[in-house]
């Protein structure tokens, strides 16, 4: 049995640049969201006059879900009365039949279920909004929602593509306040190409078949935003693939993500070069402090024997 091999696929320079863009953009988050909140309140005043009672109610239900003030189950129960039939959405239809799990907007982002839900909401809104004023106000709300996700660096791939299409018509998106946010996503796309090129060096595609390497398989672990990018690259290069999304039961700890990305970690005091080096240094000291010295000789022998065994299987015994 051949041992599993692990490879780092990142282009380190691109990753570092992307990370710096993240830090700069996230530093502006609170200030930008505060301004967008003021714009949202202004739209709310207009909405009370422009929207019909039914459209007002629908908008408030969707907005509560987007802001995580209500859950997916509550929204789906309300959407059962939508003028748009959910039967055209296979994933939503199955969920309608067995509504039980409490999920938030964040927990389904980037999934087929999320895409179907967004499409159902959009089609329902288009049927409820009948006047040009209502349609125009809905579009402003939609753009504001996109900008909130951009400020928080929480765009889905579809939302990122949509934001880019708005740049020509909205010069405000090109101002300095959004520069770091756009850099973050643009570099993220460059990272995808670099990662995929590194993968191709390990596994040639069938289109470039010269040996039996095409029988090799690999598991590439990446964030949900990158799924569509890797899917497109795989199709273009002639790779067969399967996209696997983990079943997320809870988002506990989600709020710590930004702190961790900003370097607020338990091993921060050991940071001299990279976060990885700091983590290894901290982990090593922790292991040593908990080491059972009375049995250390036996443990070291087992560790040494395992290294020799693996090198022997790989024909590298002289390196022992």
PyMOL commands that set and color helices and strands:
alter all, ss='L'
color gray80, all
select helices_A, chain A and resi 12-26+29-50+53-66+72-79+86-88+90-97+105-108+112-128+132-151+157-166+171-174+176-202+206-208+212-215+224-237+254-261+268-270+275-289+293-313+317-319
alter helices_A, ss='H'
color red, helices_A
deselect
rebuild
show_as cartoon
